[in-house]
């Protein structure tokens, strides 16, 4: 069974030339947590999506797949 991509965090980080390590430091999270978000193993909460969007200066909608 293939896993469906729900968020675009990894794609947007690459577009903005930012690393998952940088995001982990900014959010005070473990890099493994960010990695799991980027691979869509687990999903961040909606408030976390909003915080990530603020940090990388994009709309929260850009972080979620349609």
mmCIF file of the N, C-alpha and C atoms, coordinates in Angstrom:
data_MODEL
# 
_entry.id   MODEL 
# 
loop_
_atom_site.group_PDB 
_atom_site.id 
_atom_site.type_symbol 
_atom_site.label_atom_id 
_atom_site.label_alt_id 
_atom_site.label_comp_id 
_atom_site.label_asym_id 
_atom_site.label_entity_id 
_atom_site.label_seq_id 
_atom_site.pdbx_PDB_ins_code 
_atom_site.Cartn_x 
_atom_site.Cartn_y 
_atom_site.Cartn_z 
_atom_site.occupancy 
_atom_site.B_iso_or_equiv 
_atom_site.pdbx_formal_charge 
_atom_site.auth_seq_id 
_atom_site.auth_comp_id 
_atom_site.auth_asym_id 
_atom_site.auth_atom_id 
_atom_site.pdbx_PDB_model_num 
ATOM 1   N N  . UNK A 1 1  ? 0.846  -1.178 0.000  1.00 0.00 ? 1  UNK A N  1 
ATOM 2   C CA . UNK A 1 1  ? 0.000  0.000  0.000  1.00 0.00 ? 1  UNK A CA 1 
ATOM 3   C C  . UNK A 1 1  ? 0.890  1.238  0.000  1.00 0.00 ? 1  UNK A C  1 
ATOM 4   N N  . UNK A 1 2  ? 0.675  2.114  -0.952 1.00 0.00 ? 2  UNK A N  1 
ATOM 5   C CA . UNK A 1 2  ? 1.505  3.318  -1.023 1.00 0.00 ? 2  UNK A CA 1 
ATOM 6   C C  . UNK A 1 2  ? 0.983  4.389  -0.066 1.00 0.00 ? 2  UNK A C  1 
ATOM 7   N N  . UNK A 1 3  ? 1.895  5.169  0.409  1.00 0.00 ? 3  UNK A N  1 
ATOM 8   C CA . UNK A 1 3  ? 1.558  6.229  1.349  1.00 0.00 ? 3  UNK A CA 1 
ATOM 9   C C  . UNK A 1 3  ? 1.251  7.504  0.569  1.00 0.00 ? 3  UNK A C  1 
ATOM 10  N N  . UNK A 1 4  ? 0.160  8.153  0.905  1.00 0.00 ? 4  UNK A N  1 
ATOM 11  C CA . UNK A 1 4  ? -0.217 9.379  0.222  1.00 0.00 ? 4  UNK A CA 1 
ATOM 12  C C  . UNK A 1 4  ? 0.464  10.578 0.881  1.00 0.00 ? 4  UNK A C  1 
ATOM 13  N N  . UNK A 1 5  ? 1.017  11.442 0.062  1.00 0.00 ? 5  UNK A N  1 
ATOM 14  C CA . UNK A 1 5  ? 1.634  12.670 0.579  1.00 0.00 ? 5  UNK A CA 1 
ATOM 15  C C  . UNK A 1 5  ? 0.531  13.630 1.005  1.00 0.00 ? 5  UNK A C  1 
ATOM 16  N N  . UNK A 1 6  ? 0.567  14.027 2.259  1.00 0.00 ? 6  UNK A N  1 
ATOM 17  C CA . UNK A 1 6  ? -0.442 14.941 2.785  1.00 0.00 ? 6  UNK A CA 1 
ATOM 18  C C  . UNK A 1 6  ? 0.116  16.351 2.917  1.00 0.00 ? 6  UNK A C  1 
ATOM 19  N N  . UNK A 1 7  ? 1.378  16.432 3.310  1.00 0.00 ? 7  UNK A N  1 
ATOM 20  C CA . UNK A 1 7  ? 1.978  17.762 3.438  1.00 0.00 ? 7  UNK A CA 1 
ATOM 21  C C  . UNK A 1 7  ? 3.122  17.916 2.439  1.00 0.00 ? 7  UNK A C  1 
ATOM 22  N N  . UNK A 1 8  ? 3.501  19.160 2.213  1.00 0.00 ? 8  UNK A N  1 
ATOM 23  C CA . UNK A 1 8  ? 4.565  19.506 1.270  1.00 0.00 ? 8  UNK A CA 1 
ATOM 24  C C  . UNK A 1 8  ? 5.757  20.150 1.983  1.00 0.00 ? 8  UNK A C  1 
ATOM 25  N N  . UNK A 1 9  ? 5.923  19.856 3.239  1.00 0.00 ? 9  UNK A N  1 
ATOM 26  C CA . UNK A 1 9  ? 6.978  20.505 4.026  1.00 0.00 ? 9  UNK A CA 1 
ATOM 27  C C  . UNK A 1 9  ? 8.346  20.307 3.381  1.00 0.00 ? 9  UNK A C  1 
ATOM 28  N N  . UNK A 1 10 ? 8.667  19.084 3.012  1.00 0.00 ? 10 UNK A N  1 
ATOM 29  C CA . UNK A 1 10 ? 9.977  18.800 2.419  1.00 0.00 ? 10 UNK A CA 1 
ATOM 30  C C  . UNK A 1 10 ? 10.184 19.593 1.131  1.00 0.00 ? 10 UNK A C  1 
ATOM 31  N N  . UNK A 1 11 ? 9.175  19.622 0.276  1.00 0.00 ? 11 UNK A N  1 
ATOM 32  C CA . UNK A 1 11 ? 9.267  20.333 -1.006 1.00 0.00 ? 11 UNK A CA 1 
ATOM 33  C C  . UNK A 1 11 ? 9.488  21.823 -0.780 1.00 0.00 ? 11 UNK A C  1 
ATOM 34  N N  . UNK A 1 12 ? 8.726  22.409 0.129  1.00 0.00 ? 12 UNK A N  1 
ATOM 35  C CA . UNK A 1 12 ? 8.839  23.848 0.379  1.00 0.00 ? 12 UNK A CA 1 
ATOM 36  C C  . UNK A 1 12 ? 10.182 24.191 1.010  1.00 0.00 ? 12 UNK A C  1 
ATOM 37  N N  . UNK A 1 13 ? 10.682 23.340 1.903  1.00 0.00 ? 13 UNK A N  1 
ATOM 38  C CA . UNK A 1 13 ? 12.008 23.581 2.478  1.00 0.00 ? 13 UNK A CA 1 
ATOM 39  C C  . UNK A 1 13 ? 13.073 23.604 1.386  1.00 0.00 ? 13 UNK A C  1 
ATOM 40  N N  . UNK A 1 14 ? 12.983 22.661 0.451  1.00 0.00 ? 14 UNK A N  1 
ATOM 41  C CA . UNK A 1 14 ? 13.943 22.634 -0.658 1.00 0.00 ? 14 UNK A CA 1 
ATOM 42  C C  . UNK A 1 14 ? 13.805 23.893 -1.503 1.00 0.00 ? 14 UNK A C  1 
ATOM 43  N N  . UNK A 1 15 ? 12.573 24.289 -1.813 1.00 0.00 ? 15 UNK A N  1 
ATOM 44  C CA . UNK A 1 15 ? 12.352 25.498 -2.621 1.00 0.00 ? 15 UNK A CA 1 
ATOM 45  C C  . UNK A 1 15 ? 12.932 26.736 -1.953 1.00 0.00 ? 15 UNK A C  1 
ATOM 46  N N  . UNK A 1 16 ? 12.874 26.775 -0.618 1.00 0.00 ? 16 UNK A N  1 
ATOM 47  C CA . UNK A 1 16 ? 13.376 27.928 0.137  1.00 0.00 ? 16 UNK A CA 1 
ATOM 48  C C  . UNK A 1 16 ? 14.855 27.770 0.528  1.00 0.00 ? 16 UNK A C  1 
ATOM 49  N N  . UNK A 1 17 ? 15.477 26.658 0.095  1.00 0.00 ? 17 UNK A N  1 
ATOM 50  C CA . UNK A 1 17 ? 16.873 26.384 0.397  1.00 0.00 ? 17 UNK A CA 1 
ATOM 51  C C  . UNK A 1 17 ? 17.128 26.322 1.908  1.00 0.00 ? 17 UNK A C  1 
ATOM 52  N N  . UNK A 1 18 ? 16.210 25.657 2.614  1.00 0.00 ? 18 UNK A N  1 
ATOM 53  C CA . UNK A 1 18 ? 16.316 25.493 4.058  1.00 0.00 ? 18 UNK A CA 1 
ATOM 54  C C  . UNK A 1 18 ? 16.422 24.006 4.382  1.00 0.00 ? 18 UNK A C  1 
ATOM 55  N N  . UNK A 1 19 ? 17.016 23.691 5.518  1.00 0.00 ? 19 UNK A N  1 
ATOM 56  C CA . UNK A 1 19 ? 17.186 22.296 5.903  1.00 0.00 ? 19 UNK A CA 1 
ATOM 57  C C  . UNK A 1 19 ? 16.182 21.894 6.978  1.00 0.00 ? 19 UNK A C  1 
ATOM 58  N N  . UNK A 1 20 ? 15.978 20.609 7.086  1.00 0.00 ? 20 UNK A N  1 
ATOM 59  C CA . UNK A 1 20 ? 15.109 20.106 8.146  1.00 0.00 ? 20 UNK A CA 1 
ATOM 60  C C  . UNK A 1 20 ? 15.765 20.344 9.512  1.00 0.00 ? 20 UNK A C  1 
ATOM 61  N N  . UNK A 1 21 ? 17.104 20.346 9.544  1.00 0.00 ? 21 UNK A N  1 
ATOM 62  C CA . UNK A 1 21 ? 17.815 20.656 10.789 1.00 0.00 ? 21 UNK A CA 1 
ATOM 63  C C  . UNK A 1 21 ? 17.508 22.090 11.233 1.00 0.00 ? 21 UNK A C  1 
ATOM 64  N N  . UNK A 1 22 ? 17.511 23.018 10.298 1.00 0.00 ? 22 UNK A N  1 
ATOM 65  C CA . UNK A 1 22 ? 17.183 24.416 10.609 1.00 0.00 ? 22 UNK A CA 1 
ATOM 66  C C  . UNK A 1 22 ? 15.772 24.497 11.170 1.00 0.00 ? 22 UNK A C  1 
ATOM 67  N N  . UNK A 1 23 ? 14.827 23.806 10.517 1.00 0.00 ? 23 UNK A N  1 
ATOM 68  C CA . UNK A 1 23 ? 13.434 23.841 10.975 1.00 0.00 ? 23 UNK A CA 1 
ATOM 69  C C  . UNK A 1 23 ? 13.312 23.247 12.372 1.00 0.00 ? 23 UNK A C  1 
ATOM 70  N N  . UNK A 1 24 ? 14.009 22.157 12.626 1.00 0.00 ? 24 UNK A N  1 
ATOM 71  C CA . UNK A 1 24 ? 13.983 21.534 13.954 1.00 0.00 ? 24 UNK A CA 1 
ATOM 72  C C  . UNK A 1 24 ? 14.477 22.512 15.024 1.00 0.00 ? 24 UNK A C  1 
ATOM 73  N N  . UNK A 1 25 ? 15.560 23.227 14.723 1.00 0.00 ? 25 UNK A N  1 
ATOM 74  C CA . UNK A 1 25 ? 16.102 24.206 15.673 1.00 0.00 ? 25 UNK A CA 1 
ATOM 75  C C  . UNK A 1 25 ? 15.109 25.338 15.923 1.00 0.00 ? 25 UNK A C  1 
ATOM 76  N N  . UNK A 1 26 ? 14.466 25.819 14.868 1.00 0.00 ? 26 UNK A N  1 
ATOM 77  C CA . UNK A 1 26 ? 13.518 26.918 15.000 1.00 0.00 ? 26 UNK A CA 1 
ATOM 78  C C  . UNK A 1 26 ? 12.292 26.530 15.823 1.00 0.00 ? 26 UNK A C  1 
ATOM 79  N N  . UNK A 1 27 ? 11.859 25.284 15.678 1.00 0.00 ? 27 UNK A N  1 
ATOM 80  C CA . UNK A 1 27 ? 10.660 24.817 16.378 1.00 0.00 ? 27 UNK A CA 1 
ATOM 81  C C  . UNK A 1 27 ? 10.959 24.176 17.728 1.00 0.00 ? 27 UNK A C  1 
ATOM 82  N N  . UNK A 1 28 ? 12.251 23.952 18.017 1.00 0.00 ? 28 UNK A N  1 
ATOM 83  C CA . UNK A 1 28 ? 12.610 23.271 19.260 1.00 0.00 ? 28 UNK A CA 1 
ATOM 84  C C  . UNK A 1 28 ? 12.188 21.810 19.240 1.00 0.00 ? 28 UNK A C  1 
ATOM 85  N N  . UNK A 1 29 ? 12.245 21.208 18.062 1.00 0.00 ? 29 UNK A N  1 
ATOM 86  C CA . UNK A 1 29 ? 11.841 19.804 17.887 1.00 0.00 ? 29 UNK A CA 1 
ATOM 87  C C  . UNK A 1 29 ? 13.062 18.962 17.536 1.00 0.00 ? 29 UNK A C  1 
ATOM 88  N N  . UNK A 1 30 ? 12.917 17.673 17.698 1.00 0.00 ? 30 UNK A N  1 
ATOM 89  C CA . UNK A 1 30 ? 13.950 16.717 17.316 1.00 0.00 ? 30 UNK A CA 1 
ATOM 90  C C  . UNK A 1 30 ? 13.984 16.602 15.797 1.00 0.00 ? 30 UNK A C  1 
ATOM 91  N N  . UNK A 1 31 ? 15.167 16.433 15.235 1.00 0.00 ? 31 UNK A N  1 
ATOM 92  C CA . UNK A 1 31 ? 15.281 16.282 13.776 1.00 0.00 ? 31 UNK A CA 1 
ATOM 93  C C  . UNK A 1 31 ? 14.509 15.070 13.266 1.00 0.00 ? 31 UNK A C  1 
ATOM 94  N N  . UNK A 1 32 ? 14.412 14.035 14.077 1.00 0.00 ? 32 UNK A N  1 
ATOM 95  C CA . UNK A 1 32 ? 13.661 12.837 13.675 1.00 0.00 ? 32 UNK A CA 1 
ATOM 96  C C  . UNK A 1 32 ? 12.184 13.162 13.486 1.00 0.00 ? 32 UNK A C  1 
ATOM 97  N N  . UNK A 1 33 ? 11.656 14.046 14.310 1.00 0.00 ? 33 UNK A N  1 
ATOM 98  C CA . UNK A 1 33 ? 10.255 14.462 14.166 1.00 0.00 ? 33 UNK A CA 1 
ATOM 99  C C  . UNK A 1 33 ? 10.045 15.171 12.842 1.00 0.00 ? 33 UNK A C  1 
ATOM 100 N N  . UNK A 1 34 ? 10.943 16.084 12.510 1.00 0.00 ? 34 UNK A N  1 
ATOM 101 C CA . UNK A 1 34 ? 10.845 16.817 11.251 1.00 0.00 ? 34 UNK A CA 1 
ATOM 102 C C  . UNK A 1 34 ? 10.957 15.838 10.083 1.00 0.00 ? 34 UNK A C  1 
ATOM 103 N N  . UNK A 1 35 ? 11.860 14.882 10.193 1.00 0.00 ? 35 UNK A N  1 
ATOM 104 C CA . UNK A 1 35 ? 12.030 13.883 9.150  1.00 0.00 ? 35 UNK A CA 1 
ATOM 105 C C  . UNK A 1 35 ? 10.741 13.092 8.930  1.00 0.00 ? 35 UNK A C  1 
ATOM 106 N N  . UNK A 1 36 ? 10.079 12.731 9.998  1.00 0.00 ? 36 UNK A N  1 
ATOM 107 C CA . UNK A 1 36 ? 8.824  11.976 9.877  1.00 0.00 ? 36 UNK A CA 1 
ATOM 108 C C  . UNK A 1 36 ? 7.732  12.825 9.233  1.00 0.00 ? 36 UNK A C  1 
ATOM 109 N N  . UNK A 1 37 ? 7.739  14.138 9.497  1.00 0.00 ? 37 UNK A N  1 
ATOM 110 C CA . UNK A 1 37 ? 6.784  15.029 8.824  1.00 0.00 ? 37 UNK A CA 1 
ATOM 111 C C  . UNK A 1 37 ? 7.102  15.094 7.341  1.00 0.00 ? 37 UNK A C  1 
ATOM 112 N N  . UNK A 1 38 ? 8.396  15.225 7.019  1.00 0.00 ? 38 UNK A N  1 
ATOM 113 C CA . UNK A 1 38 ? 8.818  15.375 5.621  1.00 0.00 ? 38 UNK A CA 1 
ATOM 114 C C  . UNK A 1 38 ? 8.534  14.127 4.792  1.00 0.00 ? 38 UNK A C  1 
ATOM 115 N N  . UNK A 1 39 ? 8.554  12.977 5.425  1.00 0.00 ? 39 UNK A N  1 
ATOM 116 C CA . UNK A 1 39 ? 8.273  11.739 4.697  1.00 0.00 ? 39 UNK A CA 1 
ATOM 117 C C  . UNK A 1 39 ? 6.801  11.336 4.809  1.00 0.00 ? 39 UNK A C  1 
ATOM 118 N N  . UNK A 1 40 ? 6.013  12.163 5.465  1.00 0.00 ? 40 UNK A N  1 
ATOM 119 C CA . UNK A 1 40 ? 4.583  11.921 5.647  1.00 0.00 ? 40 UNK A CA 1 
ATOM 120 C C  . UNK A 1 40 ? 4.286  10.657 6.449  1.00 0.00 ? 40 UNK A C  1 
ATOM 121 N N  . UNK A 1 41 ? 5.219  10.258 7.321  1.00 0.00 ? 41 UNK A N  1 
ATOM 122 C CA . UNK A 1 41 ? 4.948  9.151  8.246  1.00 0.00 ? 41 UNK A CA 1 
ATOM 123 C C  . UNK A 1 41 ? 3.922  9.594  9.281  1.00 0.00 ? 41 UNK A C  1 
ATOM 124 N N  . UNK A 1 42 ? 4.081  10.815 9.759  1.00 0.00 ? 42 UNK A N  1 
ATOM 125 C CA . UNK A 1 42 ? 3.138  11.437 10.692 1.00 0.00 ? 42 UNK A CA 1 
ATOM 126 C C  . UNK A 1 42 ? 2.917  12.872 10.223 1.00 0.00 ? 42 UNK A C  1 
ATOM 127 N N  . UNK A 1 43 ? 1.865  13.483 10.748 1.00 0.00 ? 43 UNK A N  1 
ATOM 128 C CA . UNK A 1 43 ? 1.540  14.848 10.352 1.00 0.00 ? 43 UNK A CA 1 
ATOM 129 C C  . UNK A 1 43 ? 1.657  15.795 11.541 1.00 0.00 ? 43 UNK A C  1 
ATOM 130 N N  . UNK A 1 44 ? 2.178  16.993 11.306 1.00 0.00 ? 44 UNK A N  1 
ATOM 131 C CA . UNK A 1 44 ? 2.197  17.995 12.380 1.00 0.00 ? 44 UNK A CA 1 
ATOM 132 C C  . UNK A 1 44 ? 0.781  18.498 12.628 1.00 0.00 ? 44 UNK A C  1 
ATOM 133 N N  . UNK A 1 45 ? 0.580  19.081 13.778 1.00 0.00 ? 45 UNK A N  1 
ATOM 134 C CA . UNK A 1 45 ? -0.725 19.668 14.094 1.00 0.00 ? 45 UNK A CA 1 
ATOM 135 C C  . UNK A 1 45 ? -0.945 20.914 13.240 1.00 0.00 ? 45 UNK A C  1 
ATOM 136 N N  . UNK A 1 46 ? -2.175 21.328 13.129 1.00 0.00 ? 46 UNK A N  1 
ATOM 137 C CA . UNK A 1 46 ? -2.487 22.530 12.354 1.00 0.00 ? 46 UNK A CA 1 
ATOM 138 C C  . UNK A 1 46 ? -1.773 23.761 12.915 1.00 0.00 ? 46 UNK A C  1 
ATOM 139 N N  . UNK A 1 47 ? -1.753 23.968 14.248 1.00 0.00 ? 47 UNK A N  1 
ATOM 140 C CA . UNK A 1 47 ? -0.982 25.114 14.758 1.00 0.00 ? 47 UNK A CA 1 
ATOM 141 C C  . UNK A 1 47 ? 0.504  25.043 14.389 1.00 0.00 ? 47 UNK A C  1 
ATOM 142 N N  . UNK A 1 48 ? 1.050  23.837 14.316 1.00 0.00 ? 48 UNK A N  1 
ATOM 143 C CA . UNK A 1 48 ? 2.450  23.676 13.929 1.00 0.00 ? 48 UNK A CA 1 
ATOM 144 C C  . UNK A 1 48 ? 2.635  24.018 12.458 1.00 0.00 ? 48 UNK A C  1 
ATOM 145 N N  . UNK A 1 49 ? 1.700  23.605 11.618 1.00 0.00 ? 49 UNK A N  1 
ATOM 146 C CA . UNK A 1 49 ? 1.745  23.965 10.193 1.00 0.00 ? 49 UNK A CA 1 
ATOM 147 C C  . UNK A 1 49 ? 1.768  25.488 10.043 1.00 0.00 ? 49 UNK A C  1 
ATOM 148 N N  . UNK A 1 50 ? 0.926  26.165 10.810 1.00 0.00 ? 50 UNK A N  1 
ATOM 149 C CA . UNK A 1 50 ? 0.863  27.633 10.755 1.00 0.00 ? 50 UNK A CA 1 
ATOM 150 C C  . UNK A 1 50 ? 2.194  28.229 11.202 1.00 0.00 ? 50 UNK A C  1 
ATOM 151 N N  . UNK A 1 51 ? 2.796  27.680 12.263 1.00 0.00 ? 51 UNK A N  1 
ATOM 152 C CA . UNK A 1 51 ? 4.086  28.175 12.757 1.00 0.00 ? 51 UNK A CA 1 
ATOM 153 C C  . UNK A 1 51 ? 5.190  27.961 11.714 1.00 0.00 ? 51 UNK A C  1 
ATOM 154 N N  . UNK A 1 52 ? 5.198  26.781 11.070 1.00 0.00 ? 52 UNK A N  1 
ATOM 155 C CA . UNK A 1 52 ? 6.184  26.504 10.026 1.00 0.00 ? 52 UNK A CA 1 
ATOM 156 C C  . UNK A 1 52 ? 6.018  27.502 8.884  1.00 0.00 ? 52 UNK A C  1 
ATOM 157 N N  . UNK A 1 53 ? 4.783  27.751 8.495  1.00 0.00 ? 53 UNK A N  1 
ATOM 158 C CA . UNK A 1 53 ? 4.511  28.697 7.408  1.00 0.00 ? 53 UNK A CA 1 
ATOM 159 C C  . UNK A 1 53 ? 5.045  30.091 7.751  1.00 0.00 ? 53 UNK A C  1 
ATOM 160 N N  . UNK A 1 54 ? 4.838  30.523 8.984  1.00 0.00 ? 54 UNK A N  1 
ATOM 161 C CA . UNK A 1 54 ? 5.350  31.831 9.415  1.00 0.00 ? 54 UNK A CA 1 
ATOM 162 C C  . UNK A 1 54 ? 6.870  31.868 9.351  1.00 0.00 ? 54 UNK A C  1 
ATOM 163 N N  . UNK A 1 55 ? 7.512  30.795 9.805  1.00 0.00 ? 55 UNK A N  1 
ATOM 164 C CA . UNK A 1 55 ? 8.973  30.750 9.822  1.00 0.00 ? 55 UNK A CA 1 
ATOM 165 C C  . UNK A 1 55 ? 9.577  30.834 8.425  1.00 0.00 ? 55 UNK A C  1 
ATOM 166 N N  . UNK A 1 56 ? 8.930  30.177 7.453  1.00 0.00 ? 56 UNK A N  1 
ATOM 167 C CA . UNK A 1 56 ? 9.518  30.154 6.112  1.00 0.00 ? 56 UNK A CA 1 
ATOM 168 C C  . UNK A 1 56 ? 8.813  31.109 5.154  1.00 0.00 ? 56 UNK A C  1 
ATOM 169 N N  . UNK A 1 57 ? 7.922  31.919 5.721  1.00 0.00 ? 57 UNK A N  1 
ATOM 170 C CA . UNK A 1 57 ? 7.287  33.002 4.961  1.00 0.00 ? 57 UNK A CA 1 
ATOM 171 C C  . UNK A 1 57 ? 6.481  32.503 3.753  1.00 0.00 ? 57 UNK A C  1 
ATOM 172 N N  . UNK A 1 58 ? 5.595  31.545 4.026  1.00 0.00 ? 58 UNK A N  1 
ATOM 173 C CA . UNK A 1 58 ? 4.666  31.065 3.007  1.00 0.00 ? 58 UNK A CA 1 
ATOM 174 C C  . UNK A 1 58 ? 3.282  30.953 3.634  1.00 0.00 ? 58 UNK A C  1 
ATOM 175 N N  . UNK A 1 59 ? 2.286  30.781 2.813  1.00 0.00 ? 59 UNK A N  1 
ATOM 176 C CA . UNK A 1 59 ? 0.923  30.541 3.303  1.00 0.00 ? 59 UNK A CA 1 
ATOM 177 C C  . UNK A 1 59 ? 0.836  29.109 3.825  1.00 0.00 ? 59 UNK A C  1 
ATOM 178 N N  . UNK A 1 60 ? 0.094  28.890 4.906  1.00 0.00 ? 60 UNK A N  1 
ATOM 179 C CA . UNK A 1 60 ? -0.082 27.514 5.382  1.00 0.00 ? 60 UNK A CA 1 
ATOM 180 C C  . UNK A 1 60 ? -0.641 26.585 4.296  1.00 0.00 ? 60 UNK A C  1 
ATOM 181 N N  . UNK A 1 61 ? -1.425 27.123 3.400  1.00 0.00 ? 61 UNK A N  1 
ATOM 182 C CA . UNK A 1 61 ? -1.975 26.316 2.285  1.00 0.00 ? 61 UNK A CA 1 
ATOM 183 C C  . UNK A 1 61 ? -0.881 25.718 1.406  1.00 0.00 ? 61 UNK A C  1 
ATOM 184 N N  . UNK A 1 62 ? 0.244  26.427 1.307  1.00 0.00 ? 62 UNK A N  1 
ATOM 185 C CA . UNK A 1 62 ? 1.355  25.922 0.486  1.00 0.00 ? 62 UNK A CA 1 
ATOM 186 C C  . UNK A 1 62 ? 2.014  24.689 1.093  1.00 0.00 ? 62 UNK A C  1 
ATOM 187 N N  . UNK A 1 63 ? 1.758  24.440 2.381  1.00 0.00 ? 63 UNK A N  1 
ATOM 188 C CA . UNK A 1 63 ? 2.362  23.301 3.055  1.00 0.00 ? 63 UNK A CA 1 
ATOM 189 C C  . UNK A 1 63 ? 1.480  22.065 3.049  1.00 0.00 ? 63 UNK A C  1 
ATOM 190 N N  . UNK A 1 64 ? 0.272  22.194 2.523  1.00 0.00 ? 64 UNK A N  1 
ATOM 191 C CA . UNK A 1 64 ? -0.672 21.076 2.516  1.00 0.00 ? 64 UNK A CA 1 
ATOM 192 C C  . UNK A 1 64 ? -1.044 20.734 1.099  1.00 0.00 ? 64 UNK A C  1 
ATOM 193 N N  . UNK A 1 65 ? -0.992 19.441 0.780  1.00 0.00 ? 65 UNK A N  1 
ATOM 194 C CA . UNK A 1 65 ? -1.382 18.987 -0.565 1.00 0.00 ? 65 UNK A CA 1 
ATOM 195 C C  . UNK A 1 65 ? -2.893 19.098 -0.716 1.00 0.00 ? 65 UNK A C  1 
ATOM 196 N N  . UNK A 1 66 ? -3.295 19.400 -1.939 1.00 0.00 ? 66 UNK A N  1 
ATOM 197 C CA . UNK A 1 66 ? -4.741 19.495 -2.209 1.00 0.00 ? 66 UNK A CA 1 
ATOM 198 C C  . UNK A 1 66 ? -5.361 18.126 -2.290 1.00 0.00 ? 66 UNK A C  1 
# 
